[in-house]
Amino acid sequence: MQYEITNPSDPYTFVADSHEVAALVIFLLGPAYGATPENGNDNVGVPIFLFGGAHEWYKETFGRDAHEGMEALEAEVAGALDSVMLGHFKDRRRYNVALAAIDDPEKRRAFMEAWQGEATSMHSSIISNGRDFAVNGIGGYCHNLAQSIREGSEERAK
């Protein structure tokens, strides 16, 4: 299902395999964010939790706590984070057509980074594990977070 991130800045959308995966993506971004599904069904949206209640909502909605959900759905969450892109639902259709036409993984990644960097109101740098990541708003942050989740999963598997 496609979701739009509710935030005070630029429009971003992402694709999640389930409502629970969408909730985990939003929880990783923080309590100032929410998510609205493309179909507008509030039953599968994620509210903003600026004043608390996130953990109680998660447990009531999914029957487990967010840490258990993340452990069970780590790969799906990383995939959803990778799908975060700058733009509304209509922009995602153009983005997907362009991505589908790029076979080379390096060129594909370069396109994704260029897309995220266009016209964002946020641009910053995050230092994680001694690496300096250039972050173009929420999309770049999410892509780097997905990479970190995958690397952590690979480390735990060793």
N, C-alpha and C positions, 0 to 999 in steps of 0.2 A: 504494500500500500504506500502511496506517496503522501508525504507530510510537508507542511510548510512550518518552519521554525518561527515561533512567536518571539520577537525580540524588538528592542527599541532602535535597531539599526537597519542594515540592508536586508532584503528578502533572501532567504535561503530555503531550499527544499532538500528532502532526502527520501530514500526508499527503505522501508523496513519490512522484514518478513512477517512481523506480528506487532500487535499493540504493545506487548511487553518489550520487544526490542526497541520500539520507538521511545518508550518511557526511559529505558536505560540510556539511550543516546542523549536524551534531554537531561537526565540526571547527571551525566558526565559533563555537560555544558554548564550546569548550575541552576540555582533556583529562580533566576531572573528570566529563564526561558521556558517556553511551552511548545506544544506542537498541535497543529490542526490538520486533520486528514483532508485530502483533496475532495472527498465526497461530503465534507462538512459534518459528519456524524460525530457529535461530541462524546459519544460513548467510547470511541476509540481515540480520542484526543488525549493530550497530556496538559494538565493545567500548570499555570505558573504558581510556584510555592514560595514567594518572597517572605511570607509570614509564617512559614513552617507547615507541617502536615504532610510532607512528601513521603516520609517512610511509612506513615500510617496508611496513606492512600495506596501506596504500592502494595503493601501487605494485604489490604482489603481487596484490591483489584486483582492481584495475581496469586494470592495464597502463599506467598513466601517473601522473604526480605530481598532487597535489591542486591545484596552481596551474593546470595544464593542464585538469583537470576543471572547476574553477571557471570558467575562460574559456569552455569549451565549453557549460557547463550553467547559466550565470548566471541566465537567466530562470526556469528550472525551480527553482533554489535559492531565488530570491526568492519564487516561488509557494509553495514548501514552508514557508518562514519565515512567510509570511502565514497559513498554515494552523495554526500553533502555537496551541493553546488550553489553558487551565487545565482539567484534569479527565482522567479515565480514558476508555477507549474507549466505555463506556456513556454517559458524559456528552457525548461528541462527537455521538452520534446526536441527542440533544435540541438541542444547539447548532446542528447542521446544519438541523434542522427550523425552528428559530427564524430562522436566517439566510436560509433560502429564502423566508420569508414577508415579508422586508423588502426593498422595491424601491428605496427612496431611499438613495443611496450614503452620505450624511451620517448618516442614522439607522443604517445598517448599521455604519458605523465606530464610532458612539457605542455601539451594542450590544456590539460586539467589545471595546471598551475597558472597558465596564462589567463584562463577563463576566470579563475578565482581572484586574480589580481586586478581585473578590470573594474574600475568604478566603485571600489569598496570605500566605505567611510572609515574603515579600520585597517591599520597596517602596523604591525609590531614585530618584535622578536622575542622568542622564548628560548631559554637555555635549559636543556634537559640532558642529564647524564653526560655533561661536558660537551654536548653538541649544540650549536647555535642554529635554530630553525627560523628561517624567514617565514613569517605567518601573514598571509593575506586574509585577514578577517576570520570569520567562523569556519569557512570552508578549508582553508589551509591548516588551521588548528585541528579540525576533525580528521583530516587526512594524516597528519603527523601522529595524532592520538591512535588512529587505527594501526599505523605502523608499529607504534610502541606496544600496543596490545598483542599484535602478532609476534613481535620479538620476545615479549615476556612469556607468551604461550610456548614458543619454541624452546626457551631457556628452561621452563618447568618440565618440558617433555624429555630433556636430556638426562 
